[in-house]
Amino acid sequence: PYAQTWTFGIEHQLPWNLLVKADYIGKKGTHLYFGGANNPNILGPQIESYTSDQITNLNTLVDNPFYGIITDPNSGLSGPQVAEAQLEVPFPQYTSVTTDVPPIASSSYHSLQLVAEKSYSNGLQLLASFVWSKSIDDASTDDDNITWLGGFLSLQDPNKPWLERSLSSFDIPTVLQFSYSYDLPVGHGKAFLGHMPRVVDTVVGGWKTNGVWRVAGGRPLAMSTADGTSLPTYGGQRPNMTGKPKRNHGHDWINNYFTNPEVFVLPDQYALGTVPRTIGSVRTPTSFGADLSMEKEFALEAVRKGMKLELRLEAQNTFNHPVFGTPNTAVDDPSFGTISYTSNGPRQVQLGLKVYF
C-alpha cells in the first residue's frame, strides 16, 4: 500500500498578530488492504442469474462425498449429507478459507482547510479552523481509527468488490472548531476593576479561561435489512432505494429520522440491493461539543520564593449537550429510523490544585 498527497496553500499576516491561511489538501491511497475480500471460497457470479428455484436447490441436502474421509465431529463436512452449495464452491473440502487480505482497495480525499490563528497578545491566544472535505474509498471502518482491515467486512457481492466504492464511513463533510486561551481583563493592572483592593483582587482578578468548541457534520449511513435473504456465500443483503431519502427535521425526528422512509424497500429474495455501502443524502446527527476551563494562580512568595498555587476548574461536555447516535438503518425492522442512544458521555467536572515550588 502507498499514499500520494498534494497540497496548495496561501497565507497572509494581518494586524493584531493574526495569521490567516487557506489550504487545499488532496490524498490518494492505492493498493490498500480490502477488509472482507479475503474469502475465496464463494460461489461464482453465475448464481446471480439463477432462478429462485435453482438457488433454493443450493440449500438442499445431498450426499456428502467426504463422508468417512473427514471424520472430525466438529466439522460441518463429517456428516452423511451436506448442502448442494458446499459442493459448488472452489474448495468444497473446506467449510471456510481465509487468505491474506488483498491490497486491491483505493481511496481519495479532497479538502479545503481554512485557519485563523492569533498569537498570544493582550491576553488572548486563538485558533479557529474550518474544514470542508470529502472522502471516498472501497472499504473503511466506521470509527475514528481509519483502517482498511475492519468495518464493513461483509461484501454484498464478494465477486465484485469494486461495487463497494462509496463515501468513506468516517466521512464528515464540515468541521468548525475554535480553541482559545484568554486572560480575563479584570483585576489589578487590568482594564476593568484595576484599582480594587488587594484582598478582593485575590479572589476576583487574574482569572484565565480556556475553551475548545467543535461543531461537526454527520457521517454517512450504512443501510441494511433485518430479514433479508442474500445469495448463498454472499454478504448481507442491502435494501433497494426508489428515491432520494430525506431527513426529518420536525419535533419527532428522534423516533422518525426519515421524512420518506418508504423510499427504502426490502429486495426480493436473493436479489442484490441497489443501495450503496454508505449514503450521504442523509447522515447521522450533527455533533456539538464544548470543553471549557477556568484557572488562576496565587503567589505564595511569603512562604517560599517562586512558590505559587494554581487552581483549575475543568468541565468536559460543559453544557451537557447530547450528541445523538446513529438511527436504526435496518429498513424492515420495527425500530427503523429510531435513535436509541447518545454517542457522547455526560458532563464531567473536575477541580484541581497544583503547587509549584
Kinemage of the C-alpha trace (Angstrom):
@kinemage 1
@onewidth
@group {chain A} dominant
@subgroup {mainchain}
@vectorlist {calphas} color= white
{ca pro a 1} P 0.000 0.000 0.000
{ca tyr a 2} L 1.069 3.566 -0.610
{ca ala a 3} L -0.391 7.053 -0.447
{ca gln a 4} L 0.157 10.152 -2.548
{ca thr a 5} L -0.505 13.589 -1.055
{ca trp a 6} L -0.538 17.013 -2.699
{ca thr a 7} L -1.260 20.396 -1.187
{ca phe a 8} L -1.520 24.018 -2.174
{ca gly a 9} L -1.985 26.893 0.224
{ca ile a 10} L -1.709 30.615 0.761
{ca glu a 11} L -1.367 32.570 3.986
{ca his a 12} L -1.346 36.206 4.983
{ca gln a 13} L -0.255 38.024 8.110
{ca leu a 14} L -2.800 40.597 9.331
{ca pro a 15} L -2.538 43.167 12.087
{ca trp a 16} L -3.153 42.163 15.716
{ca asn a 17} L -0.816 39.140 15.375
{ca leu a 18} L -3.444 37.384 13.243
{ca leu a 19} L -2.422 34.847 10.601
{ca val a 20} L -4.994 33.550 8.111
{ca lys a 21} L -4.404 30.747 5.637
{ca ala a 22} L -6.252 28.538 3.193
{ca asp a 23} L -5.066 25.118 2.081
{ca tyr a 24} L -6.246 22.577 -0.436
{ca ile a 25} L -5.212 19.051 0.551
{ca gly a 26} L -5.611 16.021 -1.699
{ca lys a 27} L -4.698 12.427 -0.972
{ca lys a 28} L -4.957 9.160 -2.878
{ca gly a 29} L -4.488 5.714 -1.371
{ca thr a 30} L -3.500 2.837 -3.668
{ca his a 31} L -3.289 -0.918 -3.044
{ca leu a 32} L -4.973 -0.552 0.348
{ca tyr a 33} L -5.994 -3.697 2.184
{ca phe a 34} L -9.594 -4.603 1.400
{ca gly a 35} L -11.227 -5.851 4.607
{ca gly a 36} L -13.642 -8.722 3.962
{ca ala a 37} L -12.342 -9.557 0.470
{ca asn a 38} L -10.164 -12.439 1.671
{ca asn a 39} L -12.612 -15.338 1.400
{ca pro a 40} L -12.126 -17.145 -1.948
{ca asn a 41} L -14.484 -19.981 -1.035
{ca ile a 42} L -17.584 -18.403 -2.558
{ca leu a 43} L -19.984 -19.274 -5.321
{ca gly a 44} L -19.224 -17.651 -8.665
{ca pro a 45} L -21.137 -14.733 -10.197
{ca gln a 46} L -23.206 -17.111 -12.330
{ca ile a 47} L -25.579 -17.681 -9.391
{ca glu a 48} L -26.774 -14.094 -9.756
{ca ser a 49} L -28.653 -15.229 -12.871
{ca tyr a 50} L -30.105 -18.347 -11.226
{ca thr a 51} L -33.826 -18.624 -10.759
{ca ser a 52} L -35.260 -18.675 -7.248
{ca asp a 53} L -35.808 -22.435 -7.515
{ca gln a 54} L -32.210 -23.022 -8.580
{ca ile a 55} L -30.928 -21.006 -5.628
{ca thr a 56} L -33.254 -22.827 -3.274
{ca asn a 57} L -31.826 -26.110 -4.570
{ca leu a 58} L -28.366 -24.956 -3.476
{ca asn a 59} L -29.583 -25.265 0.097
{ca thr a 60} L -30.897 -28.796 -0.494
{ca leu a 61} L -29.052 -31.579 1.322
{ca val a 62} L -27.264 -34.073 -0.935
{ca asp a 63} L -24.891 -36.992 -0.370
{ca asn a 64} L -21.574 -35.900 1.109
{ca pro a 65} L -18.593 -37.232 -0.895
{ca phe a 66} L -16.332 -36.501 2.102
{ca tyr a 67} L -18.335 -38.662 4.489
{ca gly a 68} L -15.948 -41.085 6.158
{ca ile a 69} L -12.925 -39.131 4.916
{ca ile a 70} L -13.436 -36.037 7.076
{ca thr a 71} L -14.086 -37.519 10.490
{ca asp a 72} L -13.725 -34.510 12.777
{ca pro a 73} L -17.079 -34.338 14.610
{ca asn a 74} L -16.755 -30.545 14.864
{ca ser a 75} L -16.578 -30.198 11.103
{ca gly a 76} L -19.690 -29.485 9.079
{ca leu a 77} L -18.373 -31.963 6.493
{ca ser a 78} L -18.315 -35.056 8.700
{ca gly a 79} L -21.971 -35.988 8.249
{ca pro a 80} L -23.578 -38.106 5.521
{ca gln a 81} L -25.147 -35.101 3.819
{ca val a 82} L -24.206 -31.510 3.038
{ca ala a 83} L -25.869 -28.584 1.278
{ca glu a 84} L -25.512 -28.597 -2.502
{ca ala a 85} L -23.864 -25.146 -2.329
{ca gln a 86} L -20.946 -26.609 -0.389
{ca leu a 87} L -20.029 -28.827 -3.335
{ca glu a 88} L -20.072 -25.936 -5.823
{ca val a 89} L -17.565 -23.630 -4.091
{ca pro a 90} L -13.918 -23.677 -5.299
{ca phe a 91} L -12.707 -25.574 -2.200
{ca pro a 92} L -15.580 -27.894 -1.229
{ca gln a 93} L -13.391 -29.840 1.217
{ca tyr a 94} L -13.241 -26.773 3.488
{ca thr a 95} L -16.101 -25.046 5.260
{ca ser a 96} L -14.160 -21.795 5.190
{ca val a 97} L -10.999 -20.480 3.574
{ca thr a 98} L -9.202 -17.304 4.628
{ca thr a 99} L -6.298 -15.770 2.725
{ca asp a 100} L -4.227 -12.660 3.316
{ca val a 101} L -6.308 -9.528 2.916
{ca pro a 102} L -5.732 -8.429 -0.708
{ca pro a 103} L -4.333 -4.928 -1.370
{ca ile a 104} L -6.928 -4.081 -4.011
{ca ala a 105} L -8.748 -1.148 -2.381
{ca ser a 106} L -8.177 2.535 -3.074
{ca ser a 107} L -9.249 5.850 -1.621
{ca ser a 108} L -9.398 9.537 -2.452
{ca tyr a 109} L -9.671 12.591 -0.209
{ca his a 110} L -10.078 16.280 -1.042
{ca ser a 111} L -10.473 19.136 1.406
{ca leu a 112} L -10.432 22.888 1.815
{ca gln a 113} L -8.998 23.918 5.179
{ca leu a 114} L -9.303 27.488 6.467
{ca val a 115} L -7.368 28.563 9.549
{ca ala a 116} L -7.166 31.807 11.533
{ca glu a 117} L -4.517 31.856 14.240
{ca lys a 118} L -3.830 34.670 16.674
{ca ser a 119} L -0.551 34.525 18.549
{ca tyr a 120} L -0.641 35.398 22.222
{ca ser a 121} L -1.035 39.139 22.742
{ca asn a 122} L -3.172 41.293 25.015
{ca gly a 123} L -4.007 38.191 26.964
{ca leu a 124} L -5.589 36.293 24.057
{ca gln a 125} L -4.459 33.296 22.003
{ca leu a 126} L -6.925 31.968 19.436
{ca leu a 127} L -7.109 29.220 16.820
{ca ala a 128} L -10.146 28.830 14.542
{ca ser a 129} L -10.429 26.288 11.745
{ca phe a 130} L -12.981 25.146 9.201
{ca val a 131} L -12.646 22.000 7.089
{ca trp a 132} L -14.780 21.171 4.053
{ca ser a 133} L -13.911 17.735 2.734
{ca lys a 134} L -14.978 14.552 1.005
{ca ser a 135} L -13.525 11.063 1.345
{ca ile a 136} L -14.320 8.075 -0.900
{ca asp a 137} L -12.998 4.527 -0.643
{ca asp a 138} L -13.772 0.865 -1.199
{ca ala a 139} L -13.616 -0.334 2.397
{ca ser a 140} L -13.279 1.586 5.650
{ca thr a 141} L -14.130 1.248 9.285
{ca asp a 142} L -16.950 3.208 10.886
{ca asp a 143} L -14.988 4.685 13.787
{ca asp a 144} L -12.144 7.150 14.182
{ca asn a 145} L -9.452 4.518 13.658
{ca ile a 146} L -9.059 4.814 9.914
{ca thr a 147} L -8.094 1.373 8.677
{ca trp a 148} L -8.932 -0.832 5.739
{ca leu a 149} L -8.821 -4.002 7.827
{ca gly a 150} L -12.124 -3.595 9.576
{ca gly a 151} L -15.568 -2.068 9.480
{ca phe a 152} L -17.575 -3.411 6.567
{ca leu a 153} L -16.338 -6.975 6.361
{ca ser a 154} L -19.460 -8.271 4.652
{ca leu a 155} L -19.414 -7.536 0.932
{ca gln a 156} L -22.872 -7.765 -0.562
{ca asp a 157} L -21.336 -9.150 -3.773
{ca pro a 158} L -17.933 -10.704 -2.966
{ca asn a 159} L -17.374 -11.416 -6.670
{ca lys a 160} L -17.480 -7.687 -7.447
{ca pro a 161} L -15.746 -5.878 -4.594
{ca trp a 162} L -15.473 -2.690 -6.656
{ca leu a 163} L -19.217 -2.204 -6.153
{ca glu a 164} L -18.431 -1.346 -2.516
{ca arg a 165} L -16.961 2.007 -3.526
{ca ser a 166} L -18.822 4.843 -1.830
{ca leu a 167} L -18.371 7.621 0.687
{ca ser a 168} L -15.980 6.598 3.430
{ca ser a 169} L -17.872 5.546 6.519
{ca phe a 170} L -15.891 8.121 8.521
{ca asp a 171} L -16.533 10.953 6.036
{ca ile a 172} L -17.524 14.207 7.769
{ca pro a 173} L -18.081 16.995 5.213
{ca thr a 174} L -17.752 20.008 7.527
{ca val a 175} L -15.985 20.625 10.826
{ca leu a 176} L -15.830 24.002 12.584
{ca gln a 177} L -13.604 24.338 15.642
{ca phe a 178} L -12.448 27.120 17.969
{ca ser a 179} L -9.849 26.898 20.693
{ca tyr a 180} L -8.589 29.767 22.802
{ca ser a 181} L -6.883 30.902 25.974
{ca tyr a 182} L -7.900 34.302 27.366
{ca asp a 183} L -6.644 36.220 30.377
{ca leu a 184} L -9.769 37.988 31.598
{ca pro a 185} L -9.195 41.772 31.731
{ca val a 186} L -10.385 42.020 35.321
{ca gly a 187} L -8.222 42.730 38.320
{ca his a 188} L -5.118 44.624 39.396
{ca gly a 189} L -3.398 46.216 36.404
{ca lys a 190} L -6.224 45.158 34.037
{ca ala a 191} L -8.719 47.170 32.009
{ca phe a 192} L -11.569 46.558 34.440
{ca leu a 193} L -11.557 47.000 38.209
{ca gly a 194} L -7.829 47.617 38.092
{ca his a 195} L -7.846 49.534 41.407
{ca met a 196} L -9.826 47.102 43.501
{ca pro a 197} L -8.421 46.253 46.944
{ca arg a 198} L -5.748 43.553 47.008
{ca val a 199} L -7.919 41.258 49.098
{ca val a 200} L -10.766 41.456 46.577
{ca asp a 201} L -8.347 41.139 43.665
{ca thr a 202} L -7.035 37.891 45.126
{ca val a 203} L -10.471 36.366 44.620
{ca val a 204} L -11.845 38.210 41.592
{ca gly a 205} L -8.838 39.166 39.468
{ca gly a 206} L -6.277 37.240 37.494
{ca trp a 207} L -8.534 34.508 36.088
{ca lys a 208} L -7.815 32.817 32.754
{ca thr a 209} L -10.352 30.919 30.664
{ca asn a 210} L -9.696 28.232 28.054
{ca gly a 211} L -12.057 26.518 25.680
{ca val a 212} L -12.457 24.159 22.765
{ca trp a 213} L -15.700 24.370 20.765
{ca arg a 214} L -16.443 21.940 17.948
{ca val a 215} L -19.346 21.540 15.526
{ca ala a 216} L -19.134 18.646 13.068
{ca gly a 217} L -21.441 17.366 10.361
{ca gly a 218} L -22.789 13.847 10.382
{ca arg a 219} L -21.327 10.679 8.928
{ca pro a 220} L -22.967 8.745 6.070
{ca leu a 221} L -25.424 5.991 6.873
{ca ala a 222} L -24.969 2.305 6.085
{ca met a 223} L -28.391 0.898 5.230
{ca ser a 224} L -29.191 -2.746 5.905
{ca thr a 225} L -32.002 -5.276 6.210
{ca ala a 226} L -33.105 -7.212 9.267
{ca asp a 227} L -34.755 -10.142 7.486
{ca gly a 228} L -33.225 -10.000 4.020
{ca thr a 229} L -32.251 -13.221 2.272
{ca ser a 230} L -28.920 -12.981 0.493
{ca leu a 231} L -27.393 -15.342 -2.027
{ca pro a 232} L -25.517 -18.350 -0.565
{ca thr a 233} L -21.914 -17.397 0.427
{ca tyr a 234} L -22.681 -13.711 -0.294
{ca gly a 235} L -22.728 -10.897 2.248
{ca gly a 236} L -25.758 -9.389 3.925
{ca gln a 237} L -28.499 -8.135 1.639
{ca arg a 238} L -28.936 -4.389 1.333
{ca pro a 239} L -32.220 -2.629 0.560
{ca asn a 240} L -33.373 -1.061 -2.675
{ca met a 241} L -33.738 2.717 -2.885
{ca thr a 242} L -36.544 4.066 -5.071
{ca gly a 243} L -35.951 7.784 -4.469
{ca lys a 244} L -33.803 10.282 -2.612
{ca pro a 245} L -34.180 9.877 1.166
{ca lys a 246} L -34.710 12.998 3.253
{ca arg a 247} L -34.121 13.671 6.900
{ca asn a 248} L -36.953 14.668 9.200
{ca his a 249} L -36.249 17.992 10.960
{ca gly a 250} L -39.543 18.052 12.864
{ca his a 251} L -40.091 17.645 16.581
{ca asp a 252} L -40.315 13.853 16.268
{ca trp a 253} L -37.052 13.316 14.375
{ca ile a 254} L -35.523 11.108 17.065
{ca asn a 255} L -38.260 8.497 16.548
{ca asn a 256} L -38.789 9.149 12.821
{ca tyr a 257} L -35.428 10.088 11.344
{ca phe a 258} L -36.552 9.824 7.715
{ca thr a 259} L -39.254 12.017 6.198
{ca asn a 260} L -39.854 9.455 3.441
{ca pro a 261} L -38.867 6.022 4.804
{ca glu a 262} L -40.895 4.395 2.025
{ca val a 263} L -38.060 5.016 -0.459
{ca phe a 264} L -36.222 2.080 1.168
{ca val a 265} L -37.664 -1.242 0.073
{ca leu a 266} L -36.751 -4.798 1.048
{ca pro a 267} L -35.472 -6.524 -2.136
{ca asp a 268} L -36.814 -9.783 -3.457
{ca gln a 269} L -35.357 -12.923 -2.008
{ca tyr a 270} L -31.748 -13.490 -3.189
{ca ala a 271} L -31.676 -10.155 -5.085
{ca leu a 272} L -28.817 -7.686 -4.693
{ca gly a 273} L -29.968 -4.399 -3.179
{ca thr a 274} L -29.332 -1.136 -5.018
{ca val a 275} L -28.275 0.967 -2.003
{ca pro a 276} L -24.506 1.598 -1.933
{ca arg a 277} L -22.348 0.730 1.048
{ca thr a 278} L -22.980 4.190 2.526
{ca ile a 279} L -25.300 7.055 1.589
{ca gly a 280} L -24.613 10.750 2.142
{ca ser a 281} L -28.013 12.267 1.325
{ca val a 282} L -28.985 11.567 4.939
{ca arg a 283} L -26.331 11.462 7.637
{ca thr a 284} L -26.036 10.957 11.351
{ca pro a 285} L -26.980 13.978 13.504
{ca thr a 286} L -24.670 16.978 13.702
{ca ser a 287} L -22.462 16.907 16.777
{ca phe a 288} L -21.727 19.848 19.051
{ca gly a 289} L -19.319 19.868 21.965
{ca ala a 290} L -17.569 22.320 24.248
{ca asp a 291} L -14.833 21.689 26.808
{ca leu a 292} L -14.176 24.749 28.989
{ca ser a 293} L -11.930 25.567 31.911
{ca met a 294} L -11.052 28.380 34.311
{ca glu a 295} L -7.747 28.784 36.114
{ca lys a 296} L -5.999 31.200 38.428
{ca glu a 297} L -2.551 31.391 40.001
{ca phe a 298} L -1.929 32.590 43.556
{ca ala a 299} L 1.540 33.814 44.503
{ca leu a 300} L 2.972 32.238 47.665
{ca glu a 301} L 6.129 34.331 47.865
{ca ala a 302} L 5.579 34.786 51.601
{ca val a 303} L 6.014 31.056 52.067
{ca arg a 304} L 8.854 30.428 49.625
{ca lys a 305} L 10.429 32.404 46.816
{ca gly a 306} L 8.966 31.447 43.444
{ca met a 307} L 6.255 29.343 45.078
{ca lys a 308} L 2.730 29.570 43.657
{ca leu a 309} L -0.594 27.780 43.763
{ca glu a 310} L -2.649 27.012 40.639
{ca leu a 311} L -6.402 26.477 40.933
{ca arg a 312} L -8.101 24.935 37.895
{ca leu a 313} L -11.735 24.065 37.170
{ca glu a 314} L -12.415 21.949 34.063
{ca ala a 315} L -15.680 20.797 32.505
{ca gln a 316} L -15.871 18.303 29.652
{ca asn a 317} L -19.111 18.496 27.648
{ca thr a 318} L -19.665 21.686 29.627
{ca phe a 319} L -23.263 22.253 28.567
{ca asn a 320} L -24.214 18.570 28.893
{ca his a 321} L -25.361 18.725 25.289
{ca pro a 322} L -26.368 15.284 23.931
{ca val a 323} L -24.871 14.031 20.680
{ca phe a 324} L -27.430 11.618 19.318
{ca gly a 325} L -26.278 8.337 17.848
{ca thr a 326} L -26.966 6.621 14.545
{ca pro a 327} L -30.588 5.787 13.733
{ca asn a 328} L -31.637 2.197 13.164
{ca thr a 329} L -30.898 1.600 9.468
{ca ala a 330} L -32.441 -1.869 9.040
{ca val a 331} L -35.314 -0.966 6.723
{ca asp a 332} L -37.583 -3.870 7.685
{ca asp a 333} L -37.000 -3.556 11.429
{ca pro a 334} L -39.917 -2.220 13.546
{ca ser a 335} L -37.468 0.326 15.036
{ca phe a 336} L -36.254 1.559 11.649
{ca gly a 337} L -35.407 5.269 11.781
{ca thr a 338} L -35.316 5.406 15.582
{ca ile a 339} L -32.345 6.762 17.555
{ca ser a 340} L -31.997 4.875 20.816
{ca tyr a 341} L -28.747 6.196 22.288
{ca thr a 342} L -26.373 9.132 22.558
{ca ser a 343} L -22.783 8.842 21.440
{ca asn a 344} L -21.206 11.158 23.994
{ca gly a 345} L -20.896 10.958 27.743
{ca pro a 346} L -22.416 13.219 30.406
{ca arg a 347} L -20.833 16.413 31.641
{ca gln a 348} L -17.729 15.770 33.754
{ca val a 349} L -16.367 18.436 36.081
{ca gln a 350} L -13.081 18.278 37.955
{ca leu a 351} L -11.310 20.668 40.288
{ca gly a 352} L -7.532 20.638 40.561
{ca leu a 353} L -4.935 22.269 42.791
{ca lys a 354} L -1.253 22.343 41.917
{ca val a 355} L 1.606 23.785 43.986
{ca tyr a 356} L 4.824 24.927 42.276
{ca phe a 357} L 7.914 25.314 44.425
